[in-house]
Amino acid sequence: MLKMPFSTTFFTGRPTKRVSIRRNVINLSLPVLLSSLFQRLVSIVDIFMVGGLGAAAIAATGLGQLLIFVVMTVFWGLATGTTVVVAHLWGAGGRAEARRAAFAACLACAGMAVAASFLGWAFGDELARFLGAKSDVLAYAAGYIRLVFLWFAFTAGLNILSAIMHGIGNTRTPMEGIILVNVLHILIAYPLIYGKLGLPQLGVTGAAYAINLSEMCGFLYLLFQALRKNYIKIGKPDLHLFRKVWRVGYPVALERIAQQSGQLFYSKFIISYGTAAYAAHQIGLSIESLSFMPGAGMGIAASTLMGQALGAKKISRARISHMEALRLAIMVMAVMALLFFFIPHLLIGLFTHDPAVIEKGCVFLRLVAFAQVPLAISFVYAGSLRGTGDTHYVFLVTLAAMWGIRVLISYIAAVPLHLSLYMVWGVFLLDWLFRAAAFAWRYKQRDLHQIIL
């Protein structure tokens, strides 16, 4: 009788290797997806809640969040380097070294956070003015920016502790921490913004206080769990391990700097089309960010599983992990594309009733729909490349895509040619198509047997 190659697995109920890896991808990426979703919801809730104060309040809150994202670039680099190095060490069985690497990363994060807090508090409103914010927006933005930077250490701390846990393979605890942040934020934000429950009416400043208090509580929860689970070994800083973390992480920092600084200039072009255009842009970005979550989650899962598999010298598992993450990301983000294309008015209408903002926001979301599959491909391939330690190439592609395509072409379209807002928005499609192709090509050229971190 002809023996089918899958018959034993099928009838005994033992999962195949691919199914087992698929389950690992889902188990890792689902909490990351939810963590990213809830983390982004903090910003979205702020945009949503201040919407009743008008378009200027929306623009000011979005501008303050953008500045935080810019400063977070260096910390994301540190976090990625930490995740990759911890994953390699953990996968290779070097758990004591992984714990020392985690502690070195925490010390570096603390020192950098103090510097970032001072710079953001002192110069944040000047940067907002440089970006072209008008007086009505600056009236709201100044207090918001200073407060979120004053408490910035808790934002950075949440990030580095989550990165350590991701490298170990525990994505559930960071999810619990960010859920705690969201629950507290929702409970605090609305009363402080609008003066409910006997609290003072602080407007946009109340949104900043809500973020600060909730992220402080989330940080303390993750720190307690990291120490309780013995993920961090407190002692003399290990400079060798920190150098290894930074060697992987600094190109990610440069990548994020290229991305976020380019985003600042891109936003400057959008602001030139008026407050309604920028408010629609911010609302659209808030909604679009929800579609980033599956791709980002799969990308982090791919990076973690790639790092652990390479550390354990399991090349076949590394390749299968990548393909499963890619397949799942494309499926989920294709569904998001359909929602953005067919019901954008319903999504934009959740944030504002301004007809001009809704009209522009619907066009933005329909354009975003066409970027979803390239985004999925970019996230997962970039995550896998980072897991191999190839962060420098990811930086170079990001630099070329953001500045050589998005910023340059948007500038030409907006300034000398004076083309429509929709033409400027459409440039990001070229950006993500280029990244997807460049990352996929590089991954196929990598010999995973030769990876040495």
Legacy VTK file of the C-alpha trace (Angstrom):
# vtk DataFile Version 3.0
C-alpha trace
ASCII
DATASET POLYDATA
POINTS 453 float
0.000 0.000 0.000
1.289 3.473 -0.887
2.344 5.334 2.239
1.473 9.039 2.276
4.264 11.200 3.749
1.886 12.944 6.141
-0.241 9.975 7.181
1.450 9.190 10.491
1.329 12.765 11.654
-2.277 13.163 10.592
-3.686 10.069 12.242
-1.666 10.132 15.459
-2.465 13.768 16.048
1.196 14.784 16.436
1.681 18.207 14.920
4.067 18.563 12.014
7.120 20.750 12.413
5.501 23.498 10.356
2.294 23.428 12.400
4.317 23.543 15.617
6.285 26.544 14.376
3.095 28.222 13.156
1.714 27.832 16.665
4.892 29.407 18.089
4.591 32.314 15.669
0.972 32.886 16.690
1.705 32.462 20.407
4.513 35.003 20.204
2.971 37.450 17.768
-0.582 37.602 19.151
0.453 39.146 22.487
2.832 41.467 20.600
-0.004 42.405 18.254
-2.291 43.126 21.191
0.496 44.972 23.021
1.170 47.137 19.968
-2.550 47.696 19.515
-3.069 48.760 23.114
0.109 50.844 23.072
-1.090 52.671 19.999
-4.535 53.012 21.536
-3.042 55.302 24.177
-2.250 57.799 21.419
-5.484 57.134 19.545
-7.588 57.655 22.668
-5.903 61.006 23.226
-6.666 62.081 19.647
-10.229 60.814 20.055
-10.840 62.516 23.400
-9.422 65.904 22.489
-11.473 65.853 19.272
-14.257 67.723 21.056
-11.876 70.658 21.550
-11.500 71.229 17.781
-9.077 70.641 14.920
-6.286 72.694 16.541
-6.342 70.461 19.646
-6.188 67.342 17.453
-3.248 68.763 15.491
-1.410 69.808 18.697
-1.805 66.396 20.330
-0.710 64.634 17.155
2.319 66.911 16.863
3.350 66.188 20.455
3.039 62.453 19.833
5.134 62.788 16.686
7.945 64.462 18.646
7.891 61.624 21.184
8.167 59.123 18.338
11.178 61.027 16.978
12.979 60.908 20.330
12.097 57.224 20.722
14.201 56.393 17.658
17.383 55.834 19.666
15.495 53.816 22.278
13.952 51.578 19.612
17.461 50.883 18.376
18.565 49.921 21.876
15.432 47.796 22.299
15.940 45.912 19.029
19.581 45.228 19.814
18.520 43.971 23.240
15.842 41.673 21.830
18.172 40.140 19.221
21.140 39.623 21.579
18.976 38.249 24.403
17.226 35.911 21.928
20.546 34.588 20.565
21.979 34.045 24.057
18.772 32.497 25.383
18.465 30.177 22.365
22.097 29.096 22.758
21.558 28.295 26.452
23.557 31.265 27.775
20.866 32.504 30.142
23.213 34.095 32.686
24.767 36.152 29.884
21.303 37.069 28.616
20.394 38.419 32.053
23.602 40.476 32.224
22.946 41.861 28.746
19.450 42.858 29.887
20.841 44.763 32.885
23.412 46.576 30.728
20.618 47.627 28.367
18.517 48.937 31.286
21.373 51.104 32.580
21.980 52.547 29.119
18.271 53.254 28.720
18.123 55.111 32.052
21.016 57.408 31.171
19.663 58.166 27.704
16.162 58.846 29.068
17.428 61.592 31.402
19.096 63.384 28.486
16.042 62.986 26.238
13.711 64.351 28.926
15.757 67.512 29.329
16.098 68.171 25.591
12.419 67.537 24.880
11.227 69.662 27.788
13.525 72.542 26.847
13.182 72.604 23.060
10.015 70.673 22.155
7.796 73.698 21.569
10.506 75.362 19.456
10.595 72.303 17.237
6.813 72.414 16.920
7.108 76.033 15.765
9.858 75.049 13.293
7.553 72.426 11.821
5.090 75.153 10.912
2.495 74.870 13.670
0.311 77.986 13.736
-0.487 79.983 16.888
-3.776 78.145 17.512
-1.947 74.805 17.518
1.008 76.092 19.565
-1.364 77.338 22.264
-2.278 73.716 22.957
1.013 72.046 22.051
3.485 73.761 24.394
2.109 72.410 27.695
1.415 68.950 26.270
4.949 68.554 24.887
6.690 69.682 28.069
4.702 67.351 30.299
5.109 64.180 28.210
8.866 64.773 28.014
9.161 65.483 31.725
7.932 61.942 32.431
9.599 60.376 29.388
11.691 57.909 31.427
8.618 55.746 32.030
7.899 55.566 28.285
11.488 54.492 27.604
11.447 52.042 30.519
8.316 50.309 29.240
10.031 49.917 25.892
13.294 48.349 27.118
11.637 45.965 29.586
9.275 44.761 26.844
12.267 44.230 24.540
14.037 42.059 27.128
10.941 39.905 27.572
10.424 39.615 23.809
13.977 38.283 23.422
13.346 35.657 26.074
10.110 34.675 24.340
7.705 36.072 26.927
5.390 38.381 25.016
2.461 37.920 27.377
3.777 39.969 30.304
4.458 43.105 28.186
0.906 42.730 26.883
-0.413 42.711 30.458
1.600 45.839 31.221
0.278 47.797 28.263
-3.307 46.701 28.982
-2.856 48.125 32.473
-1.613 51.377 30.913
-4.677 51.578 28.655
-7.214 50.904 31.382
-5.709 53.543 33.654
-5.349 55.996 30.785
-9.011 55.762 29.804
-10.115 56.150 33.410
-7.945 59.250 33.912
-7.931 61.027 30.543
-11.562 61.987 29.995
-12.147 63.469 33.475
-8.928 65.494 33.275
-9.561 66.788 29.745
-13.180 67.870 30.318
-13.296 68.426 34.080
-15.493 65.499 35.146
-15.796 63.663 38.480
-14.742 66.773 40.398
-11.383 67.067 38.603
-10.174 70.342 37.018
-10.754 70.874 33.284
-7.201 70.789 31.873
-7.918 70.249 28.165
-4.983 68.984 26.132
-2.715 69.205 29.195
-5.000 66.725 30.961
-4.293 64.207 28.193
-0.563 64.534 28.931
-1.075 63.921 32.655
-3.145 60.824 31.849
-0.405 59.346 29.650
2.284 60.059 32.238
0.473 58.502 35.199
-0.665 55.412 33.339
2.779 54.709 31.805
4.420 55.089 35.212
2.152 52.347 36.574
2.820 50.113 33.547
6.581 50.534 33.928
6.485 49.624 37.619
4.460 46.494 36.822
6.939 45.299 34.162
9.925 46.050 36.386
8.389 44.014 39.204
7.737 41.080 36.849
11.217 41.227 35.300
12.862 41.055 38.722
10.447 38.391 39.984
11.048 36.144 36.946
14.823 36.697 37.152
15.105 38.170 33.652
17.642 40.776 34.812
20.881 40.127 36.707
21.738 43.233 38.732
25.465 43.680 39.184
28.505 45.203 37.544
27.666 46.412 34.010
29.052 44.065 31.339
30.518 46.413 28.714
31.251 43.554 26.301
27.598 42.531 26.212
26.476 46.150 25.954
28.758 46.646 22.938
27.197 43.579 21.361
23.714 44.978 22.009
24.658 48.357 20.580
26.421 46.867 17.533
23.099 45.316 16.542
20.985 48.220 17.805
22.687 51.377 16.559
21.739 50.799 12.894
18.132 50.419 14.089
18.481 53.745 15.904
19.787 55.316 12.694
16.960 53.633 10.790
14.343 55.083 13.126
16.022 58.504 13.035
15.883 58.399 9.235
12.248 57.293 9.389
11.010 59.756 11.988
13.023 62.771 10.831
11.730 62.116 7.326
8.245 61.849 8.775
8.725 65.274 10.375
9.562 66.870 7.036
6.738 64.952 5.376
4.370 66.304 8.050
5.702 69.798 7.407
4.563 69.492 3.787
1.121 68.306 4.958
0.759 71.184 7.446
1.302 73.612 4.569
-2.072 72.470 3.154
-3.891 73.767 6.257
-5.135 72.674 9.694
-7.951 70.519 8.282
-5.463 68.625 6.089
-3.125 67.969 9.004
-5.992 66.949 11.304
-7.152 64.474 8.619
-3.560 63.255 8.313
-3.301 62.646 12.073
-6.640 60.869 12.281
-5.733 58.782 9.242
-2.386 57.852 10.784
-4.108 56.862 14.022
-6.457 54.538 12.137
-3.718 53.273 9.823
-1.567 52.409 12.816
-4.104 49.723 13.744
-3.174 47.917 10.535
0.513 48.126 11.484
-0.119 45.935 14.502
-0.378 42.531 12.758
2.678 43.254 10.616
4.648 44.629 13.558
3.647 41.668 15.724
4.672 39.152 13.066
7.894 41.094 12.505
8.859 40.917 16.192
7.908 37.232 16.303
10.038 36.595 13.209
12.968 38.464 14.784
12.701 36.596 18.098
12.256 33.147 16.549
15.005 33.809 14.008
17.391 34.878 16.776
16.589 31.913 19.026
16.746 29.413 16.146
20.088 30.720 14.895
21.445 30.736 18.448
20.460 27.051 18.701
21.809 26.358 15.132
18.355 25.271 13.882
18.388 26.744 10.378
15.325 24.926 9.055
13.236 26.177 11.967
14.437 29.725 11.318
13.322 29.591 7.674
9.925 28.077 8.440
9.311 30.643 11.208
9.908 33.425 8.716
7.530 31.995 6.113
4.754 31.388 8.624
5.036 34.930 9.984
4.955 36.326 6.440
1.903 34.303 5.432
-0.093 35.319 8.502
0.856 39.001 8.198
-0.254 39.214 4.567
-3.580 37.527 5.308
-4.487 39.839 8.174
-3.337 43.074 6.556
-5.184 42.277 3.330
-8.385 42.265 5.398
-7.444 45.674 6.820
-6.958 46.947 3.265
-10.552 46.032 2.409
-11.871 47.902 5.458
-9.862 51.029 4.667
-10.993 51.050 1.053
-14.702 50.372 1.490
-15.682 52.072 4.790
-13.230 54.958 5.371
-16.033 57.425 6.175
-17.216 55.285 9.082
-13.705 55.088 10.516
-12.903 58.805 10.139
-16.358 59.690 11.501
-15.456 58.089 14.834
-12.949 60.893 15.441
-14.530 64.041 14.033
-17.696 65.511 12.513
-15.830 68.189 10.562
-16.863 67.603 6.906
-13.578 68.936 5.487
-11.532 66.619 7.703
-13.758 63.633 6.861
-13.496 64.270 3.113
-9.711 64.439 3.153
-9.366 61.560 5.624
-11.381 59.206 3.392
-8.981 59.783 0.497
-6.019 59.156 2.806
-7.393 55.814 4.028
-8.199 54.610 0.502
-4.603 55.316 -0.485
-3.401 53.493 2.630
-5.397 50.413 1.576
-3.039 49.840 -1.350
-0.003 49.903 0.970
-1.150 47.118 3.306
0.398 44.097 1.572
3.738 45.867 0.907
3.702 46.879 4.575
3.189 43.272 5.681
6.070 42.090 3.497
8.327 44.895 4.737
7.625 44.279 8.430
8.284 40.539 8.362
11.333 40.576 6.091
12.852 43.446 8.090
12.122 41.560 11.342
13.817 38.414 10.056
16.830 40.407 8.839
17.138 42.024 12.268
16.985 38.569 13.833
20.062 37.634 11.797
21.814 40.791 12.981
21.606 42.432 9.542
20.317 45.726 10.916
22.696 47.901 8.893
21.090 46.917 5.592
17.610 47.624 6.981
18.831 51.085 7.944
20.219 51.803 4.473
16.982 50.757 2.770
14.916 52.859 5.187
17.167 55.861 4.594
16.875 55.526 0.809
13.100 54.964 0.911
12.236 57.763 3.328
14.592 60.490 2.090
15.221 59.455 -1.497
11.586 58.681 -2.267
9.080 60.021 0.274
10.676 63.307 1.342
12.304 64.233 -1.961
9.348 63.449 -4.205
6.868 64.977 -1.713
8.925 68.160 -1.617
8.941 68.365 -5.408
5.196 67.732 -5.532
4.287 70.204 -2.757
6.727 73.091 -3.171
7.882 73.748 -6.732
5.016 71.934 -8.505
2.195 72.854 -6.046
0.376 69.583 -6.713
-2.645 68.493 -4.716
-2.536 67.141 -1.174
-3.581 63.745 -2.500
-0.537 63.531 -4.780
1.721 64.243 -1.789
-0.032 61.544 0.232
0.302 59.040 -2.610
4.099 59.145 -2.501
4.200 56.811 0.513
2.968 53.980 -1.745
6.204 54.170 -3.745
8.152 54.181 -0.476
6.648 50.933 0.840
6.788 49.116 -2.496
10.505 49.847 -2.682
11.112 48.624 0.884
9.189 45.384 0.353
11.244 44.531 -2.740
14.588 45.507 -1.169
14.058 43.549 2.069
12.809 40.439 0.253
15.825 40.482 -2.068
18.289 40.788 0.810
16.737 37.978 2.826
17.014 35.604 -0.128
20.726 36.440 -0.418
21.512 35.622 3.233
23.184 32.341 4.089
21.736 31.547 7.515
24.420 28.927 8.132
27.063 31.671 8.207
25.365 33.994 10.718
27.584 34.886 13.670
26.294 37.606 15.975
LINES 1 454
453 0 1 2 3 4 5 6 7 8 9 10 11 12 13 14 15 16 17 18 19 20 21 22 23 24 25 26 27 28 29 30 31 32 33 34 35 36 37 38 39 40 41 42 43 44 45 46 47 48 49 50 51 52 53 54 55 56 57 58 59 60 61 62 63 64 65 66 67 68 69 70 71 72 73 74 75 76 77 78 79 80 81 82 83 84 85 86 87 88 89 90 91 92 93 94 95 96 97 98 99 100 101 102 103 104 105 106 107 108 109 110 111 112 113 114 115 116 117 118 119 120 121 122 123 124 125 126 127 128 129 130 131 132 133 134 135 136 137 138 139 140 141 142 143 144 145 146 147 148 149 150 151 152 153 154 155 156 157 158 159 160 161 162 163 164 165 166 167 168 169 170 171 172 173 174 175 176 177 178 179 180 181 182 183 184 185 186 187 188 189 190 191 192 193 194 195 196 197 198 199 200 201 202 203 204 205 206 207 208 209 210 211 212 213 214 215 216 217 218 219 220 221 222 223 224 225 226 227 228 229 230 231 232 233 234 235 236 237 238 239 240 241 242 243 244 245 246 247 248 249 250 251 252 253 254 255 256 257 258 259 260 261 262 263 264 265 266 267 268 269 270 271 272 273 274 275 276 277 278 279 280 281 282 283 284 285 286 287 288 289 290 291 292 293 294 295 296 297 298 299 300 301 302 303 304 305 306 307 308 309 310 311 312 313 314 315 316 317 318 319 320 321 322 323 324 325 326 327 328 329 330 331 332 333 334 335 336 337 338 339 340 341 342 343 344 345 346 347 348 349 350 351 352 353 354 355 356 357 358 359 360 361 362 363 364 365 366 367 368 369 370 371 372 373 374 375 376 377 378 379 380 381 382 383 384 385 386 387 388 389 390 391 392 393 394 395 396 397 398 399 400 401 402 403 404 405 406 407 408 409 410 411 412 413 414 415 416 417 418 419 420 421 422 423 424 425 426 427 428 429 430 431 432 433 434 435 436 437 438 439 440 441 442 443 444 445 446 447 448 449 450 451 452
